[in-house]
Amino acid sequence: MTDPTLDPALRSWVESANGHPDFPIQNLPLGVFSPPGGAPRAGVAIGEMVLDLAAAGLALPAPLNAFLAEGAAARRALRARVSALLAHGATPHPEWLHAQREVTLHLPAQIGDYTDFYAGIHHAVAAGKLFRPDNPLLPNYKHLPVGYHGRASSIVPSGAPVRRPNGQRAGAEGPSFGPAQRLDYELELGVFIGPGNALGEPIPIASAAAHIAGFCLLNDWSARDIQAWEYQPLGPFLGKSFATTISPWIVTPEALAPFRIPQAPRPEGDPRPLPYLWDEADQAAGALALELEVWLLTPGMRAAGLAPHRVAASDARHLYFTPAQMVAHHTSNGCNLRPGDLLGTGTISGPERAAYGSLLESTAGGREPLRLPGGETRAFLEDGDEVVLTARARREGFVPIGFGPCAGVVLPAA
Amino acid sequence: MTDPTLDPALRSWVESANGHPDFPIQNLPLGVFSPPGGAPRAGVAIGEMVLDLAAAGLALPAPLNAFLAEGAAARRALRARVSALLAHGATPHPEWLHAQREVTLHLPAQIGDYTDFYAGIHHAVAAGKLFRPDNPLLPNYKHLPVGYHGRASSIVPSGAPVRRPNGQRAGAEGPSFGPAQRLDYELELGVFIGPGNALGEPIPIASAAAHIAGFCLLNDWSARDIQAWEYQPLGPFLGKSFATTISPWIVTPEALAPFRIPQAPRPEGDPRPLPYLWDEADQAAGALALELEVWLLTPGMRAAGLAPHRVAASDARHLYFTPAQMVAHHTSNGCNLRPGDLLGTGTISGPERAAYGSLLESTAGGREPLRLPGGETRAFLEDGDEVVLTARARREGFVPIGFGPCAGVVLPAA
C-alpha cells in the first residue's frame, strides 16, 4: 500500500460513503454539478453526497478541461487534499456537501472530439456475424484498434432522456423514413483524455497512459435499422449520433490503480501488434478488472413494482486492445487529442450470451427476444424502457469502487 | 437587384478591392485574424486587406460562433454596415485595415463537430471503382447523403503545413507501419452552421438553408494506403484525421445569392428522395454555380521558377445533394448541430478526368501519374508539394467573387 488514499481502513465523516458501493472515500471521482438554483461547479462524489470543491477551498474550472490538461501530478495533489478533508477525524463540514439526488449532474468536460473504438472482440465477432455472416472479423481487426469518429454534440449525462430517432431504413419496396424499430444499447467504457498532444506529434505507447485522465461508462445507443442501411462505405452516422450517454463522474487512474491487471494474452495464432502498439508495461498492467452490467426496466415492470432486470454481466477484461493502445494508435498519424476528448472502447461483450453487451447480440439480431420478469419480452428497446449500465471494481484487500449509474429512458420518436 | 450590397457598380475606397478576383466589396467574407503582435479578432476580407471590425466600431466575438448563431438577420445587418463603410464615397479609414499578407489568419469558428459527406457522385463512382470494382456505388447512395463524422481537432486554416502521416498499411507479409505512400488531396466545399438545433429536434428541409452561415473550401487530405487498410467496417479514421485544411473566410449566403442555381435534375431512373429530403425551393435554387480548381506546385517546379499547375477544374454543380439536404438529413434523427459546426460536401469531381478532385481518381489509383510542367510526374503527393484549392462564382451581370486560397504544403513524416 503505497498510496494512503487507498487504505481500506480509511473511512469518511460523510457517513454514506462508508460501505458505499460506488463512492467510498477510496474513489473520489471528479464531476461537474449544479446545486438547486446554482451555477455549474466542480465536485467530487462521496457516498450519497457531492463535495463542492470551491466550498472546500479547492475550486477547479467547470467544465474540468483545464484541470484534466494538467495530468497526474495535479490529480494526485487534489486527491490527497480531498482525501484528507473528507477522512474520518478531519473536521466535518456538512456545509460543503450537497445530496447527489438534489443536484443536476453535467458532463464533466467539454468534449471536443469523441472517438469510438471497436475493441470488444466478442462483440466484433457476434455483431459482425449479423452484418457480414461470411466475414464477421475483418482482416485488420487484430492488427489495430478499429475506431471511428463519433458525434460529440449529442453526448449527454446519465439521466437525460433519449428520444427514439427517426431515420431512413431499407425495405422491400425501397427505403422508408420513420421511427427506428431496432433501437439498442451498447455497453462501453469511456476514456477521458488528460494532457493532449500537438498536431503532428504522436504519443508513444509507453507514455500513452499518462494522457488518460480517467474513465466513465458509456452507452452508445444504436438504431440498428438506420445503421444497417447507411453505414457503407463510410461507417456509422445517424444510427449512432442521436445520443450517447455517459456516467457523469470521471473515475481516475489513481482510484483504479489497485484494479489494474495484465492484458489477456492473445490466443495462439493471433498476430502480435506492431511495435508502435506494443509496450511490456502496458501489457503487464494496462487492462482493468471491472465488472460491467446492463439493467433494463420497462414501463410494464415499473407498473408491476418489479425491480430492474440484469440483462448482461460482462467485464472490461474482454477488451482486445488496452486504452493506451487506443491512444497510441489514435495519435500515430499525428492526430491531436485535446484535454477532455472522449474515447469509447467499443461494446464490451463476453464470449457467452449472458455477457453480450447489446441486444443485437443477446437477441441474435432480434430473432430470439429476451424474456423479462413479469412475462414481457424484448427484441429491441421500446418507448419508456430504461437502460442502466453499471461498473464495479473489486480486488481482495481493497475497498471496491463503482462508477455510478449510466442511465437513460427511451422517449417516443418526435 | 434587390440587395444594394451586390450592385456591380459598387466600388470601394480600398483600391485593391476593385477588380479583386476574390474579395471585391460585393463579397465581404467573415474571418478571424491576428495583426502582428495582436490578439485574434474578427475581420472582413476586402481586396488585399482585412478590415478590423472592432476598429470600425463593429466588434464581433472571435471565434465567430456566437455571431454565426444569430443567423441571417444579423449577417445582413452587418453586411449593410460594412458595405456602407467601405464603399467609395464613404470616409476612407486606412487605419481600420491590415494587409492580409501581414496578418495571421485563424479558423473563423471553434468547430465543435465536423461531418464529412460524400455527395460528389462522380467521385463516389470513380473512387468506389478503385475500392470496390464490382460495386462502386452502394445501394444507399442515391437515397441519402452518405456522410461520416470527421475529426474536428485537426482542422487547420489555409497556410498551415501538413505533416505526412505515419500509419499502418496492408502488405504481402502482413501490415507494416511507416509514412503514408499514397497521400492525396480532396477538393471539397465546407459549410458552416449558423443557428443550431436542440437535441431531438430535427431541422425540416424547408428551413435548412436558414441554418447555414456560409461556405469555405476544404481539403480533406487523405492517406489512401492507411485508409484502405483501416476503413472497414467503421469508415475512414486515421487516413483522414491527420489534417483537414479550410480556407479561412466564411463566404456568406448573402454574397453567394446571385450564384444560386437549380439542383441538376436527377438522371432518368434515379430515385426521388424521400419527402424529408425534398423541397421544391431547395431544388430550384439550392445549388451553387462555383468553379473549383486544384493547383499543384512541387519543389522541383518551384526551383525551376515554374508557376503552380492546375491539376483539376471542377464545379460545385456536380454535387448530387444540396447543402440543405445535408442539414436536413444530418438532423433527421434528432442530432444537434451547433453554431460553428462544419460540414464537408465530399469530393467534388466532374465526370471527366480533368475534373477529378483527387489524385486517387485522376491517376487511376496511382497507375497513371500526372505529368507536370518541367517533366515531373505525380502518382501521389510528395514531400514539399503544395496543394492550393480555389473557388470562383461568376454570373452575367454580377461581380465575380472568390473564396481565397485553401493551401497547404506537405512536410515529411515525423
Interface residues (C-beta under 8 A of the other chain):
Chain A: G112 D113 T115 D116 Y118 G128 F131 R132 L138 P139 N140 H143 L144 V146 G147 Y148 H149 G150 R151 A152 S153 S154 V156 R163 P165 N166 G167 Q168 A170 G174 P175 S176 F177 A180 L199 G200 E201 P202 A223 I226 W229 E230 Y231 Q232 P233 L234 G235 P236 F237 L238 G239 S241 F242 A243 P271 L274 P275 Y276 H329 H330 S332 N333 G334 C335 N336 L337 R338 D341 L411 A414
Chain B: G112 D113 T115 D116 Y118 G128 F131 R132 L138 P139 N140 H143 L144 V146 G147 Y148 H149 G150 R151 A152 S153 S154 V156 R163 P165 N166 G167 Q168 A170 G174 P175 S176 F177 A180 L199 G200 E201 P202 A223 I226 W229 E230 Y231 Q232 P233 L234 G235 P236 F237 L238 G239 S241 F242 A243 P271 L274 P275 Y276 H329 H330 S332 N333 G334 C335 N336 L337 R338 D341 L411 A414
